[in-house]
Amino acid sequence: MGQLNELVAIVTGASSGIGRATALLFASEGASIVVADVDEKGGHETVRLIEEKGGSATFIKTDVSDSSQANAMVQAAVETYGGLDIMIANAGVDTPNKLVTDTSDEEWARVIGVNLNGVFKSCRPAISEIAKRGGGAIVTVSSDEGIKPHVKFAPYNAAKAGAISLTKTLAIECAPLKIRVNSIAPGEVNTAMGGTGWMGDDQKLIEESEQAILLKRIGEPDEIAQVALFLVTEASSYITGEVVLADGGGILYTG
Ligand SMILES: NC(=O)c1ccc[n+]([C@@H]2O[C@H](COP(=O)([O-])OP(=O)(O)OC[C@H]3O[C@@H](n4cnc5c(N)ncnc54)[C@H](O)[C@@H]3O)[C@@H](O)[C@H]2O)c1
């Protein structure tokens, strides 16, 4: 008996990395999954990986920075699976490594458009549908950089801090609807965007990064997916409006 049997979950950004790991884990726990992403090839591969293990999933091509596409994503979940119980607002983009003084309007708008506006646009249409089921859970994927900003990451830092604030407002507004809303703030995780995704096989850089984490290693997508599972199940029934920092203790490293 899966922990998410008969539940329907949307996972944005599920074509790779943390989103794919979350979609696979939730499907293995019995949820039907809407894989929502701009990346079609990766999205279909996530669906294939779920179906191969006997799970149920469908890919909906979605740019979460576009309201009409985000609305259609939620509608597709309702039409395909009869309702919605869980929203994982995970889709995100990286930021150009630039000082504020060198950041263009377009670069600022692109990162805020996906990493903050995309969370708003994904969650907004989901709320009424989750409420119709008598409640459920929303999880946003923010970042340790929303808590402790990183130099040359201004749009990303601001978007993730905004996503954390939005999560708390949503928790307040959704509590009467029996929808718990929490955020996961990952540290460095091995995906296309993080960890070895940007460090490549630069062993010196990898070692330096690992040394600056209390647990002396970079995280794996499945370790973040496990936090997401905790936040959507009864195990976290008394938690809402919280940010779970999953960073191997990176934020506490003092050298
Ligand atoms: N990997 C890390 O080190 C790390 C650390 C902190 C936070 N995060 C956050 O975790 C989340 C997942 O990132 P990841 O590390 O798995 O990276 P990833 O690049 O593997 O996955 C991001 C996914 O989001 C999708 N995406 C991008 N723009 C989109 C859009 N407009 N609409 C829909 N989908 C879109 C991409 O196609 C991709 O599949 C992001 O929000 C990221 O900011 C990652």
The ligand as a MOL file (V3000), in Angstrom:
LIG
                    3D

  0  0  0     0  0            999 V3000
M  V30 BEGIN CTAB
M  V30 COUNTS 44 48 0 0 0
M  V30 BEGIN ATOM
M  V30 1 N 20.4850 21.5120 -7.8400 0
M  V30 2 C 20.7420 22.3900 -6.8850 0
M  V30 3 O 21.8890 22.4960 -6.4020 0
M  V30 4 C 19.6350 23.2540 -6.3520 0
M  V30 5 C 19.8710 23.9700 -5.1680 0
M  V30 6 C 18.8700 24.7680 -4.6400 0
M  V30 7 C 17.6470 24.8490 -5.2860 0
M  V30 8 N 17.4340 24.1610 -6.4440 0 CHG=1
M  V30 9 C 16.1280 24.3120 -7.0990 0
M  V30 10 O 15.5930 23.0360 -7.3450 0
M  V30 11 C 14.6680 23.1300 -8.4400 0
M  V30 12 C 14.9440 22.0000 -9.4200 0
M  V30 13 O 16.2040 22.2200 -10.0150 0
M  V30 14 P 17.2300 21.0380 -10.3840 0
M  V30 15 O 18.4390 21.2370 -9.5770 0
M  V30 16 O 16.5330 19.7450 -10.3620 0 CHG=-1
M  V30 17 O 17.6370 21.4860 -11.8690 0
M  V30 18 P 17.2800 20.8750 -13.2990 0
M  V30 19 O 17.8440 21.8410 -14.2590 0
M  V30 20 O 17.7160 19.4580 -13.3620 0
M  V30 21 O 15.6860 20.9070 -13.3320 0
M  V30 22 C 14.9450 22.0690 -13.5510 0
M  V30 23 C 13.7750 21.7090 -14.4320 0
M  V30 24 O 12.9350 22.8590 -14.5610 0
M  V30 25 C 12.5330 22.9460 -15.9150 0
M  V30 26 N 12.1360 24.3070 -16.2550 0
M  V30 27 C 12.9380 25.3900 -16.4570 0
M  V30 28 N 12.2030 26.4510 -16.7850 0
M  V30 29 C 10.9040 26.0640 -16.8030 0
M  V30 30 C 9.6820 26.7030 -17.0730 0
M  V30 31 N 9.6500 27.9970 -17.4110 0
M  V30 32 N 8.5460 25.9930 -16.9860 0
M  V30 33 C 8.5830 24.6760 -16.6550 0
M  V30 34 N 9.7050 24.0110 -16.4080 0
M  V30 35 C 10.8610 24.6870 -16.4720 0
M  V30 36 C 13.7470 22.4790 -16.6990 0
M  V30 37 O 13.4150 22.1250 -18.0350 0
M  V30 38 C 14.2220 21.3170 -15.8590 0
M  V30 39 O 13.6110 20.1070 -16.2280 0
M  V30 40 C 14.8480 24.5300 -9.0270 0
M  V30 41 O 13.8070 25.3700 -8.5810 0
M  V30 42 C 16.1780 24.9730 -8.4560 0
M  V30 43 O 16.2880 26.3760 -8.3790 0
M  V30 44 C 18.4010 23.3760 -6.9900 0
M  V30 END ATOM
M  V30 BEGIN BOND
M  V30 1 1 1 2
M  V30 2 2 2 3
M  V30 3 1 2 4
M  V30 4 1 4 5
M  V30 5 2 4 44
M  V30 6 2 5 6
M  V30 7 1 6 7
M  V30 8 2 7 8
M  V30 9 1 8 9
M  V30 10 1 8 44
M  V30 11 1 9 10
M  V30 12 1 9 42
M  V30 13 1 10 11
M  V30 14 1 11 12
M  V30 15 1 11 40
M  V30 16 1 12 13
M  V30 17 1 13 14
M  V30 18 2 14 15
M  V30 19 1 14 16
M  V30 20 1 14 17
M  V30 21 1 17 18
M  V30 22 2 18 19
M  V30 23 1 18 20
M  V30 24 1 18 21
M  V30 25 1 21 22
M  V30 26 1 22 23
M  V30 27 1 23 24
M  V30 28 1 23 38
M  V30 29 1 24 25
M  V30 30 1 25 26
M  V30 31 1 25 36
M  V30 32 1 26 27
M  V30 33 1 26 35
M  V30 34 2 27 28
M  V30 35 1 28 29
M  V30 36 1 29 30
M  V30 37 2 29 35
M  V30 38 1 30 31
M  V30 39 2 30 32
M  V30 40 1 32 33
M  V30 41 2 33 34
M  V30 42 1 34 35
M  V30 43 1 36 37
M  V30 44 1 36 38
M  V30 45 1 38 39
M  V30 46 1 40 41
M  V30 47 1 40 42
M  V30 48 1 42 43
M  V30 END BOND
M  V30 END CTAB
M  END
